[in-house]
Each structure stands twice: as C-alpha cells, then as structure tokens.
Amino acid sequence: MKPATLKLSITAACLAFMLFGALILVRSMSAGAGSFAMTLGAMLILVPASVMVTRLPRLWKLQSMTLNWYQATYPQAIQGGQVACYECGSDRIQARKLDIQTGHHGHFCGECDTTLYYS
C-alpha cells in the first residue's frame, strides 16, 4: 500500500469510529441511557483520537525522512554514493529495525548515535 493511501485510510477509519462514538454518546445522553453506552461512545472517540495524535505523526516522519530526503537535505554528507553522518562525519552507519507493524528501519550514526534517515 502506498504511504499516502495508508495515511488516508488510517485517518478515514479513525474519523469514522469517532463519528460513530459521537452518535452513540449523543443518543445515550438524550435518551438517559446508562453509563455503559456513554463510556462506549467516549472510548470510540478517545481511542481513535489518540491514534491520530500519536501514531500518525510518527508514521508521517518515518515515511518522509528517507535516503532521498537525507541526500537533498545534507548533500555534503554524501560522497561518491557513500553516506556519512552530517553531525560528526563518520561513515559508520548502522540500521535498526524500529517498528514491527510498518517494517521501518532507522539508520543511525555508529559514532554519535544521530538519527540520519529511515527506510
């Protein structure tokens, strides 16, 4: 799935759940329903909102700070196809798996541990 499509589908799903939760909450408040329906409505609003506030910006960052971004932002750190750290100049670049769900790897400087880009 393309990154833009993934972000849009996550946003659409979150908004749909939030709308459904708002409908449940409004109906339960107007009907004088018990606390279960009100809690369910509130949870259907709060959980997707927290996903949108915490997870989507991280996904956006992981998908935008790529090697192409690094080359465009720090052209002095690329010498003959060899990637170096923009901070200390070291060419000891290490990769670590960051997120099991998205499969992203972070590329870090082996000397100063500066985050360089994601793939």
FENUR-V432264 format. One record per pair of residues at least 4 apart in sequence whose C-alpha atoms are under 6 Angstrom apart, sorted by sequence separation. I is the first residue (numbers start at 1). J is the second residue. D is the distance in Angstrom with one decimal. If there is no record, write none. Layout:
[[I J D] [I J D]]
//
This chain:
[[5 9 6.0] [24 28 6.0] [27 31 5.9] [28 32 5.8] [35 39 5.9] [43 47 5.8] [50 54 5.9] [51 55 5.1] [52 56 5.3] [61 65 6.0] [65 69 5.6] [69 73 6.0] [70 74 5.7] [71 75 5.1] [78 82 5.6] [85 89 4.7] [99 103 5.4] [109 113 4.7] [28 33 4.8] [78 83 4.9] [84 89 5.5] [85 90 5.3] [99 104 5.6] [108 113 5.6] [109 114 5.3] [84 90 5.4] [98 104 5.7] [108 114 5.5] [77 84 5.0] [84 91 4.3] [98 105 5.3] [108 115 4.5] [97 105 4.4] [108 116 5.4] [77 86 5.3] [96 105 5.3] [107 116 5.6] [96 106 5.3] [107 117 5.4] [95 106 5.5] [107 118 5.8] [95 107 4.4] [106 118 4.5] [25 38 5.2] [94 107 5.5] [105 118 5.6] [94 108 5.2] [105 119 5.2] [93 108 5.6] [104 119 5.5] [25 41 4.6] [93 109 4.8] [94 110 5.9] [24 41 5.1] [93 110 5.5] [92 110 5.0] [21 41 4.1] [21 44 4.5] [21 45 5.3] [85 109 5.9] [18 44 5.6] [17 44 5.8] [18 45 4.3] [14 48 4.8] [67 117 5.9] [66 117 5.2] [65 117 5.3] [66 118 5.1] [65 118 5.8] [66 119 5.8] [62 118 5.8]]
//
